[in-house]
Amino acid sequence: MIQIIFAQATTGGDNAWMSQLLLFGGIILIFYFFMIRPQQKKQKDHKKFVEDIKKGDNVVTIGGLHGKIFSVDDDKITLEVDKGIKLTFEKSSISLEQSKKLQGK
């Protein structure tokens, strides 16, 4: 019985090895194009958006706070959330520009 199993395992030869290699290569390509590449593009777009923030933009933070940018420093921004109420946040905590969100609907 064991001899039959070994005989079947060795008859595939190079063809079985090549088909497994192609299968794994295909899986890697699918992961790259459907998971890794879109995430990298999204990160790149968000980084560009955060760098282009300017005074007067209406934005939404990651926590859901809506406000207008009052001032921009190197790595911090000050949001005016109501008349006279200003809060300071890290630039990286900005999720999206509110006007772009409204245009997308």
C-alpha positions, 0 to 999 in steps of 0.5 A: 500500500505504501509503495502505491502512495510513493509511486503516485507522489513521484509521478507528478514530477516537475509538472506538479511543482510548477503548478504549485509555484504558479498557484502561490504566485497567483495568490500573492498577486491577488493579495497585492492588487486587492489588499496591499496596493489600495491601502498604500494608495489610501495612505498616500492620499491621506498624507497628501491631504494632511500636508495640504490643509490650510486655514479656513478649511472645514474638516472632520477629525477621526473622533468625529469632531467637525470644525473650521481650521483656525491655525496650522503649525508644523504638526498641530492644528487648532480647530474652531468648533464653535464661536470662540471655542478652539481645540488643538489637535495633531495633524494626523487626527484629521480624517477628511475635509467636510466640503469634499465629504458633502461633494461625494454625496 
